Structures are given as structure tokens and as C-alpha cells.
Amino acid sequence: MRLPLPPVLRAPLVGVALLATAGAALVAAGGFSHARSSTSQAVSPPSPIARIATAPVSRSRTPLPVKPLRSVVAPDLMLTTAVPLTQKQVAAVLGLRGVEHSTVVSSGAVRVGGRAVNAMGVDPSSFRMFTPKPTAQSDALWASVARDELAASYAAQLPLGHEVHVFSRHAIDARIGAVASYDLPVAQLIMDRAQAGALGLRMNTIILSAPDRRLSRLEGEITDVLGPKVLFSELRPATVVDRRPKTYRELYMLSASYCPGLSWKVLAAIGQVESDHGRNVGPSSAGALGPMQFLPSTWASYGVDGDGDGKADIMNPYDAVPAAALYLCRNGAGRGGQSLYDAIFNYNHADWYVREVLALAARYS
């Protein structure tokens, strides 16, 4: 399928990104992806998701047990309060009609090496089911968290295997035991709840799955329980394109409209870098496919049926472009600024890639 390319998108062509494999320093724990080379000391991930790096096991203490993974659940909603949640409030939220799965976490900003990083204190056994499948399936990663090591996201750019000083209200020293993708807002540094408590982070966030509920109504019911000062982040994968645009420009614009704050120009720039707006759909050297160059493993989590034909087709631009918007949105692109940088960086873990996308986006009109 080819969509006609309007004159406004006829910028200089950059071709398809042929992506090199990740460096030998990575230890893969499920999933493969394309990644460009990096000279940073931090671990370079695949793009947009899938490889997990784990450091050699620390023997400082006996690992706490982590329950086996039974299923991977698509999160629908994350809610965060300004004050700690009480057990009664948590029970009331989880008792609302249609809430099927949930996990309660501590969240807040911490400082690592002088930089602000968004951290979550989790129960590894319940939290892992809400992460992408390759991450959820990594027993080594969650065992690392359970023995009081830290699991960083690729966007955090923290060095695998190194000891770091983490500061909030209080401070701890801990080792980066794993690096992976989590695809949840503010999930840059994952730690055990006990460590989060030692830092002074509070139990103030619930991640839940309620697939049969309309989110706007569920949010209203949660507000009735918790009061008006609740921050909601909608995470549900959805069919986001409800008609068939005639041009890529129109498709980019329509897809971006479902992520408030995300400019269609960013999607257009990514489409140009990845496939020259559908002219070269792969496969890449790493197996990425389609106009937005998704890996099949990533597509399993983010693919959408954008044109209502009953299937999510990685090669179909009507499905692939909204899926890219969904991926960027779930990584915070709608917030702009550094969050937009981080979201594009998650799409392809390379600073030059982000700079190229943003430079191209600035040229569209």
C-alpha cells in the first residue's frame, strides 16, 4: 500500500535507518531489536523496546522470592496523589467495578549523580506484569530488584553494574543491577518498596487494568473516592485512527491528535528517518518492519487497528503511524521539553537520532 506524499513532506530524503546490533557488553534476556552505536558509558538499548541487560549477580544477601509471572497485562490507567494513599483508599479504588489487576507503588523524583530521575518503589511480583513482555519475563531483572538492586530504564542513562548514590529526603547507595524498558510514565528507576521507603518516597500511585470500563467514567469514580487532586495518566492501547486519511501528512496529524501535546511534525520526522514515509519498509538488518520500523516483538505490545479492518498490520501505515503515536505518548512525548527528548530517545536510543528528528520536525509546516 502507498499513500500519496503531499508537497509539504518532500524534504531532503534521509532514507531508512539501517540499525546496527547492540554492543557485546549487553546481555540479552529475551527479545531483539535494532540499535545504533553509542559511545556513552550508559547501556545502549534497542529501539524502541525489547533487550534487557543484567549485571553479574550481587552476592550481598539472599534474594527475596519473586512470584513466577502468570500473565502480562496491558495497563489502562495510572493515578498519582499528592499525599500518601491509605489502605482504605487503596481498597476502595481496587474495589471499583471492572478493576481486574492492580499494583500499588511509591513514586517520586530522586537525584542520581546530580540529575533528577523519576523513581518507583514496587513489589516486583505484582509490578512486573504491567511491563512489556520481554521485561516482564526476565526473572533475573526482578530478582535483582528483590535483592535491593536498582533496575534503570534506558532513558535514565545509568551505568549497568555501577554503584550509585541516590538521594531524596534521605539517601542510599545501591547498584544498578539491570537495564530494561518499562514503558510507564515516570518509570526511569525501579527499586523495591523498602528501598523507596528508606529514601522517603511515599505510597502514592496505583497502576490498574480495567479493560471493560470507559476510562473517563472510571476516573470520575476514583475522584469521588480520593478527591480532586489526582493526576491521571491514561495508558490503554487503543484504536486511535477512525478514518482513512488520503496523505501521510493527514495521517500524521490525525494520529498526533490523540496524544495531547504531541506535534504531528515529530511523527512526520520519525516517518522520514525510518522509512522515507513508507518508501522503504524493510526489513532492516535487525528485522524492523513497516513505515515506522517496528520490531515484531514491539508491535505485539503497541500495534493498533487504526483503520478498523479487524487486524493490526505492522506494514499498514494506517496502523503503524498511530501505533508510533501511542508509543511516544506512553513515554511522555505529550509533555514536551525533556520528556519529548526522552520519548524519542526511547524510540531509538541515540542522541544523534533525537537531534535529527527534532531538526526535521522544525522544518515541516
Backbone hydrogen bonds, N-H to C=O, Kabsch-Sander energy under -0.5 kcal/mol:
donor,donor_aa,acceptor,acceptor_aa,energy
9,L,6,P,-1.6
10,R,7,P,-2.0
11,A,9,L,-2.1
18,L,16,V,-0.8
19,L,17,A,-0.8
26,L,23,G,-1.6
28,A,26,L,-0.6
34,H,47,S,-0.7
35,A,20,A,-2.4
43,V,158,L,-0.7
47,S,34,H,-2.0
53,A,179,V,-2.9
55,A,177,G,-2.1
73,V,129,M,-2.8
76,D,208,L,-2.4
77,L,208,L,-1.9
78,M,233,S,-2.2
79,L,206,I,-2.4
80,T,231,L,-2.2
81,T,204,N,-2.4
82,A,229,K,-0.8
85,L,203,M,-3.3
90,V,86,T,-2.6
91,A,87,Q,-2.6
92,A,88,K,-2.0
93,V,89,Q,-2.4
94,L,90,V,-2.7
95,G,91,A,-1.2
96,L,93,V,-1.6
99,V,96,L,-1.8
100,E,98,G,-0.7
100,E,209,S,-2.9
101,H,209,S,-1.3
103,T,207,I,-1.9
105,V,205,T,-2.6
106,S,121,G,-2.4
107,S,202,R,-1.3
108,G,119,A,-1.7
110,V,117,V,-2.9
111,R,167,F,-2.7
112,V,115,R,-2.7
113,G,165,H,-0.8
115,R,112,V,-1.7
117,V,110,V,-3.2
119,A,108,G,-2.9
119,A,117,V,-0.5
120,M,189,L,-2.6
121,G,106,S,-2.6
122,V,120,M,-0.6
122,V,191,M,-3.0
126,S,123,D,-0.9
127,F,123,D,-2.8
128,R,124,P,-1.7
130,F,127,F,-1.9
131,T,128,R,-1.7
135,T,132,P,-0.6
136,A,132,P,-3.0
137,Q,133,K,-2.3
138,S,135,T,-1.2
139,D,137,Q,-1.3
142,W,138,S,-1.7
143,A,139,D,-2.3
144,S,140,A,-1.7
145,V,141,L,-1.9
146,A,142,W,-2.2
147,R,143,A,-1.3
148,D,145,V,-1.7
149,E,144,S,-2.1
150,L,175,R,-3.0
151,A,190,I,-2.7
152,A,150,L,-0.6
152,A,178,A,-2.4
153,S,188,Q,-2.7
154,Y,180,A,-0.7
156,A,153,S,-0.7
157,Q,153,S,-0.6
157,Q,154,Y,-1.1
161,G,176,I,-3.0
162,H,159,P,-1.8
164,V,174,A,-3.4
166,V,164,V,-0.6
166,V,172,I,-3.1
167,F,111,R,-2.3
168,S,170,H,-3.3
169,R,199,L,-1.4
170,H,199,L,-1.7
172,I,166,V,-2.5
174,A,164,V,-2.3
176,I,162,H,-2.6
177,G,150,L,-2.2
177,G,175,R,-1.1
178,A,150,L,-1.3
179,V,53,A,-2.9
180,A,152,A,-2.2
187,A,184,L,-1.6
188,Q,118,N,-1.7
188,Q,186,V,-0.8
189,L,118,N,-1.4
190,I,151,A,-3.3
191,M,120,M,-2.4
193,R,122,V,-1.3
196,A,192,D,-2.1
197,G,193,R,-2.6
198,A,194,A,-2.0
199,L,195,Q,-1.6
200,G,196,A,-0.9
200,G,197,G,-0.6
201,L,196,A,-2.6
202,R,107,S,-0.5
204,N,105,V,-0.9
204,N,202,R,-1.3
205,T,105,V,-1.9
206,I,79,L,-2.3
207,I,103,T,-2.6
208,L,77,L,-2.6
209,S,101,H,-2.7
213,R,210,A,-2.0
218,L,214,R,-2.2
219,E,215,L,-2.9
220,G,216,S,-1.6
221,E,217,R,-2.0
222,I,218,L,-2.3
223,T,219,E,-2.4
224,D,220,G,-1.8
225,V,221,E,-1.2
226,L,222,I,-3.0
227,G,223,T,-2.5
230,V,228,P,-1.9
231,L,80,T,-2.9
232,F,230,V,-0.6
233,S,78,M,-2.8
235,L,76,D,-2.2
236,R,76,D,-1.3
240,V,238,A,-0.8
242,D,240,V,-0.5
248,Y,4,P,-0.9
251,L,247,T,-2.0
252,Y,248,Y,-3.2
253,M,249,R,-2.4
254,L,250,E,-2.5
255,S,251,L,-2.5
256,A,252,Y,-2.4
257,S,253,M,-1.4
258,Y,255,S,-1.2
259,C,256,A,-2.2
262,L,259,C,-2.6
263,S,261,G,-0.5
266,V,263,S,-1.1
267,L,263,S,-1.0
268,A,264,W,-2.4
269,A,265,K,-2.3
270,I,266,V,-2.3
271,G,267,L,-2.7
272,Q,268,A,-1.9
273,V,269,A,-2.6
274,E,270,I,-2.8
275,S,271,G,-1.8
276,D,271,G,-0.5
276,D,272,Q,-1.4
277,H,271,G,-2.0
279,R,275,S,-1.1
279,R,276,D,-0.7
280,N,275,S,-2.0
284,S,288,A,-2.0
287,G,284,S,-1.5
289,L,294,F,-3.1
290,G,281,V,-2.1
293,Q,290,G,-1.3
294,F,289,L,-2.1
299,W,295,L,-2.8
300,A,296,P,-1.7
301,S,298,T,-1.4
302,Y,298,T,-1.9
303,G,299,W,-2.9
306,G,304,V,-1.2
308,G,305,D,-0.6
313,D,311,K,-0.7
314,I,312,A,-0.6
316,N,313,D,-1.5
319,D,316,N,-1.6
320,A,316,N,-3.0
321,V,317,P,-2.2
323,A,319,D,-1.5
324,A,320,A,-2.0
325,A,321,V,-2.0
326,L,322,P,-2.4
327,Y,323,A,-2.4
328,L,324,A,-2.6
329,C,325,A,-2.5
330,R,326,L,-2.5
331,N,327,Y,-0.8
331,N,328,L,-0.6
332,G,329,C,-2.0
333,A,328,L,-2.4
335,R,332,G,-1.8
336,G,333,A,-1.6
339,S,336,G,-1.3
340,L,336,G,-0.8
341,Y,337,G,-2.0
342,D,338,Q,-2.9
343,A,339,S,-2.2
344,I,340,L,-2.4
345,F,341,Y,-2.6
346,N,342,D,-2.1
347,Y,343,A,-1.5
348,N,344,I,-1.9
350,A,348,N,-2.3
354,V,350,A,-1.8
355,R,351,D,-2.5
356,E,352,W,-2.4
357,V,353,Y,-2.6
358,L,354,V,-2.7
359,A,355,R,-2.3
360,L,356,E,-2.4
361,A,357,V,-2.7
362,A,358,L,-1.7
363,R,360,L,-1.5
364,Y,360,L,-0.6
364,Y,361,A,-1.1
